[in-house]
């Protein structure tokens, strides 16, 4: 069955960095677009970044709020999608979720807290 398992969250000071990982299984990873969402307390879940399948060029897209600070990438050999978070700010605090739209699956989420 399709599974997504995120890791890499934690507590970081403003200006710091984290790298989130999402390990996928149960489907041919390289064939599908992947995305990262986040949900802050009391807010709706929002799209942070997406990357298309390798066959369609692996194009990336970002929310305006994270452009220039976050980078999404994929390693098809490891069935893993990454989200590099740089220059983190308190407003980036949220649970970050990995998502594969074609299969309608979400990971369990990983908490990112940005605080001094």
SEFI-343637 format. One line per 4 residues: their letters; for each residue x, y, z of N, C-alpha, C. Coordinates in pm, 1 decimal. Layout:
BEGIN
a	X Y Z X Y Z X Y Z | ...
***
This chain:
BEGIN
xxxx	83.1 -117.2 0.0 0.0 0.0 0.0 88.6 124.9 0.0 | 29.6 234.1 -45.1 103.8 359.2 -51.7 128.3 413.0 89.2 | 254.2 445.5 116.5 290.2 503.3 245.9 388.9 616.8 226.1 | 372.7 718.1 309.0 464.1 832.1 312.4 504.5 854.3 457.2
xxxx	634.2 862.9 480.9 683.7 880.4 617.1 779.6 999.1 619.5 | 737.6 1105.0 691.6 820.9 1224.0 701.0 915.3 1215.2 820.1 | 1025.2 1288.0 810.2 1119.9 1300.6 919.8 1197.4 1430.9 902.4 | 1269.0 1469.6 1008.3 1358.0 1584.9 997.2 1310.5 1711.6 1064.8
xxxx	1190.0 1711.0 1119.1 1142.3 1829.4 1188.2 1214.7 1850.6 1319.8 | 1184.9 1964.9 1382.7 1246.6 1992.3 1511.1 1232.6 2137.8 1549.8 | 1305.0 2175.2 1654.2 1307.0 2312.2 1704.7 1432.8 2381.2 1652.5 | 1414.4 2498.8 1593.8 1526.8 2571.8 1537.4 1508.8 2720.0 1566.5
xxxx	1618.7 2790.5 1579.7 1612.5 2934.8 1605.0 1583.5 3010.2 1475.6 | 1526.9 3129.0 1485.0 1506.5 3211.2 1364.4 1636.5 3227.2 1287.0 | 1624.6 3214.1 1154.7 1742.3 3219.4 1069.6 1807.3 3085.2 1045.5 | 1762.4 2984.1 1116.3 1821.2 2851.0 1104.0 1767.2 2772.1 986.4
xxxx	1814.0 2648.7 975.6 1778.0 2561.8 863.4 1740.6 2423.1 912.4 | 1659.1 2356.9 832.1 1623.7 2216.9 853.1 1608.0 2152.0 716.6 | 1624.9 2020.3 712.8 1592.0 1946.5 591.8 1491.3 1837.5 627.6 | 1376.9 1845.8 565.5 1272.7 1745.1 585.4 1286.3 1637.6 477.3
xxxx	1256.2 1515.5 515.5 1258.0 1403.0 422.2 1122.5 1334.1 424.6 | 1084.8 1279.4 311.7 961.9 1200.6 300.3 995.2 1074.3 222.3 | 995.1 962.1 291.2 1023.0 833.6 228.3 892.6 772.7 179.8 | 887.7 740.7 50.5 766.7 687.2 -11.1 781.5 538.5 -40.6
xxxx	671.6 467.3 -36.0 670.9 326.2 -70.5 533.2 287.2 -122.3 | 529.5 175.3 -195.6 401.7 123.2 -243.8 360.6 171.5 -380.8 | 443.9 251.8 -445.5 414.4 297.2 -581.1 545.6 332.3 -650.3 | 539.5 347.5 -782.4 659.4 379.9 -859.7 686.7 529.0 -845.3
xxxx	769.4 561.1 -751.4 789.5 697.6 -704.4 822.2 795.2 -817.3 | 909.8 757.1 -907.5 958.1 851.2 -1009.2 847.7 898.7 -1103.3 | 737.0 827.6 -1106.8 631.8 858.5 -1202.9 532.6 963.4 -1154.2 | 546.4 1004.8 -1028.3 442.4 1089.3 -971.7 496.6 1218.2 -911.9
xxxx	417.7 1323.4 -928.8 449.6 1448.0 -864.0 430.8 1436.6 -713.9 | 509.7 1513.4 -641.3 505.4 1511.7 -496.1 494.9 1655.7 -446.6 | 443.7 1671.0 -327.3 432.2 1805.3 -272.6 446.8 1805.1 -121.5 | 476.1 1922.1 -69.7 481.6 1947.0 74.6 376.6 2052.3 107.9
xxxx	302.2 2024.3 214.2 206.0 2118.6 269.8 245.3 2146.6 414.1 | 185.9 2249.7 468.4 204.0 2275.7 612.0 74.0 2327.5 671.5 | 60.0 2304.8 801.0 -58.6 2351.5 872.6 -16.6 2407.8 1006.7 | -37.4 2536.6 1021.5 -8.6 2603.3 1147.7 -131.4 2593.4 1238.8
xxxx	-113.3 2609.9 1369.5 -227.2 2602.4 1462.0 -336.1 2701.5 1424.5 | -459.5 2653.0 1413.5 -572.5 2739.2 1382.5 -583.2 2781.8 1238.7 | -495.3 2730.2 1153.8 -495.3 2768.9 1012.9 -527.5 2649.9 924.6 | -560.7 2679.6 798.5 -584.2 2572.2 703.5 -451.4 2519.2 651.4
xxxx	-455.4 2397.0 603.6 -336.9 2338.4 542.1 -309.3 2411.7 411.4 | -182.9 2445.8 388.1 -147.7 2520.1 268.5 -33.2 2453.3 193.9 | -35.2 2468.4 62.0 70.1 2414.1 -21.9 196.2 2498.2 -6.0 | 307.3 2429.5 18.2 435.9 2497.1 33.5 519.1 2484.6 -94.0
xxxx	530.9 2361.8 -144.4 614.5 2338.1 -261.2 571.5 2209.0 -329.1 | 594.8 2202.0 -459.9 563.6 2079.7 -533.4 671.0 2055.3 -637.4 | 680.7 1928.1 -677.0 775.8 1889.9 -780.4 707.6 1786.5 -868.9 | 719.4 1802.5 -999.3 653.8 1709.8 -1090.6 735.5 1580.8 -1103.9
xxxx	679.9 1485.0 -1175.6 749.7 1359.6 -1196.3 875.0 1382.6 -1279.6 | 964.5 1286.6 -1272.5 1088.2 1297.1 -1349.5 1056.8 1303.3 -1498.1 | 957.7 1225.9 -1540.5 920.6 1220.8 -1681.4 868.7 1351.8 -1736.9 | 821.0 1439.0 -1649.7 771.5 1570.1 -1693.5 869.6 1680.7 -1655.3
xxxx	992.1 1641.6 -1623.4 1097.2 1739.7 -1604.7 1132.2 1775.4 -1462.7 | 1056.3 1722.8 -1368.8 1088.0 1755.4 -1229.6 1075.8 1902.7 -1199.0 | 979.7 1969.4 -1260.0 960.6 2113.0 -1237.0 912.0 2139.0 -1095.5 | 953.8 2252.1 -1042.5 918.1 2287.6 -905.5 830.6 2412.5 -900.9
xxxx	755.2 2422.4 -794.3 668.2 2537.1 -772.6 664.0 2565.4 -622.9 | 657.6 2694.6 -587.0 663.0 2733.3 -446.2 556.7 2836.2 -412.1 | 511.9 2830.4 -288.1 428.5 2937.7 -236.9 511.6 3065.0 -229.3 | 448.1 3178.8 -251.3 520.7 3305.3 -248.5 593.3 3328.0 -116.6
xxxx	533.6 3279.8 -9.0 589.7 3303.9 123.9 720.9 3230.8 148.6 | 753.3 3130.6 65.9 875.0 3053.4 88.9 973.6 3061.6 -27.0 | 936.5 3129.2 -134.7 1026.2 3139.3 -249.9 1159.4 3199.8 -209.1 | 1266.5 3137.6 -255.2 1400.1 3185.3 -222.9 1454.3 3134.6 -90.8
xxxx	1368.4 3069.7 -10.1 1413.1 3017.9 119.7 1403.2 2865.8 126.2 | 1302.1 2809.0 63.8 1280.4 2663.9 67.0 1312.9 2604.5 -69.8 | 1360.3 2480.1 -68.8 1390.2 2409.4 -193.0 1338.4 2267.2 -184.8 | 1257.6 2228.4 -281.9 1209.2 2091.2 -289.6 1294.6 2016.1 -390.3
xxxx	1322.9 1889.8 -359.7 1401.2 1806.4 -450.7 1358.5 1662.0 -431.9 | 1399.8 1576.9 -524.9 1365.2 1436.0 -514.0 1484.0 1349.8 -550.3 | 1493.0 1233.3 -486.7 1593.6 1132.4 -518.0 1516.7 1004.7 -550.6 | 1501.9 977.5 -678.1 1422.1 862.7 -719.5 1486.6 729.5 -679.4
xxxx	1618.3 728.1 -669.3 1687.1 605.2 -627.9 1652.5 569.7 -483.0 | 1621.9 671.7 -403.9 1588.5 649.4 -262.9 1438.9 662.5 -235.8 | 1359.2 685.5 -341.0 1214.2 704.0 -323.7 1184.7 809.0 -217.5 | 1257.2 918.0 -224.0 1247.4 1020.0 -120.3 1235.8 1159.1 -181.7
xxxx	1149.2 1238.8 -122.5 1139.6 1379.8 -158.0 1183.8 1461.4 -37.2 | 1256.0 1568.5 -64.7 1313.1 1650.4 41.2 1255.3 1791.5 37.0 | 1261.2 1857.8 150.1 1230.8 1999.9 155.6 1338.4 2065.3 242.9 | 1423.0 2143.5 177.6 1526.1 2218.4 249.7 1466.9 2351.3 293.0
xxxx	1470.8 2378.7 422.1 1414.4 2500.9 478.3 1528.7 2587.8 529.8 | 1547.9 2702.5 468.0 1651.5 2796.7 508.9 1588.5 2927.5 555.3 | 1666.2 3005.3 628.7 1620.4 3135.9 677.7 1483.5 3125.9 744.1 | 1470.3 3028.3 830.2 1341.2 3002.4 893.6 1299.1 3116.7 984.4
xxxx	1169.7 3141.1 985.1 1110.0 3246.7 1065.7 999.6 3187.2 1153.7 | 963.5 3254.7 1261.4 858.1 3201.7 1349.0 729.0 3168.6 1274.7 | 697.7 3242.3 1170.4 574.4 3215.5 1096.3 581.7 3087.6 1013.3 | 698.6 3026.1 1006.2 712.0 2896.4 939.2 676.1 2781.1 1032.6
xxxx	651.6 2810.8 1157.6 613.9 2707.5 1253.2 484.1 2640.6 1210.7 | 488.8 2507.9 1197.3 373.3 2432.5 1149.2 407.7 2284.4 1149.2 | 305.5 2204.0 1127.5 328.5 2063.6 1095.5 340.1 2054.5 943.9 | 445.8 1992.0 897.0 471.3 1979.9 754.4 435.1 1838.3 708.9
xxxx	358.8 1832.3 599.6 307.8 1706.1 548.6 355.9 1682.3 405.6 | 388.6 1559.2 377.2 419.9 1513.3 243.3 290.1 1461.0 179.6 | 274.3 1481.9 48.0 150.0 1443.7 -18.1 177.0 1396.1 -159.7 | 108.5 1288.3 -197.3 111.0 1243.3 -336.5 -32.9 1250.0 -385.8
xxxx	-61.7 1347.4 -469.7 -199.1 1377.5 -509.1 -264.5 1262.5 -585.7 | -188.5 1196.6 -671.9 -248.9 1092.7 -754.7 -311.1 983.8 -669.4 | -242.8 950.6 -558.6 -290.7 844.9 -470.9 -373.4 898.3 -353.4 | -379.5 1029.3 -343.4 -457.3 1087.9 -235.2 -404.6 1057.1 -96.7
xxxx	-272.9 1039.1 -86.2 -214.5 998.0 41.6 -134.1 1110.6 105.7 | -138.8 1111.6 238.3 -63.6 1205.4 319.9 25.2 1129.1 415.9 | 136.5 1189.2 451.7 216.6 1134.9 559.1 158.5 1175.5 693.2 | 226.2 1134.4 800.0 176.5 1163.1 934.8 212.9 1303.4 981.1
xxxx	304.9 1367.2 910.7 346.1 1502.7 944.2 467.9 1506.0 1033.6 | 542.1 1615.6 1023.7 657.6 1638.0 1110.2 653.8 1783.3 1156.9 | 672.9 1803.3 1286.8 659.0 1935.9 1345.9 785.4 2017.5 1325.0 | 767.1 2139.5 1276.1 875.6 2237.0 1267.3 838.9 2354.7 1355.9
xxxx	924.8 2384.3 1451.5 902.3 2496.8 1541.7 1020.8 2591.4 1532.7 | 991.7 2717.4 1501.7 1095.4 2818.9 1489.7 1077.1 2918.1 1604.0 | 1171.2 2915.8 1695.4 1158.3 2999.2 1814.8 1294.4 3022.8 1876.5 | 1310.9 3140.2 1936.7 1435.0 3169.2 2008.1 1420.2 3134.2 2156.5
***
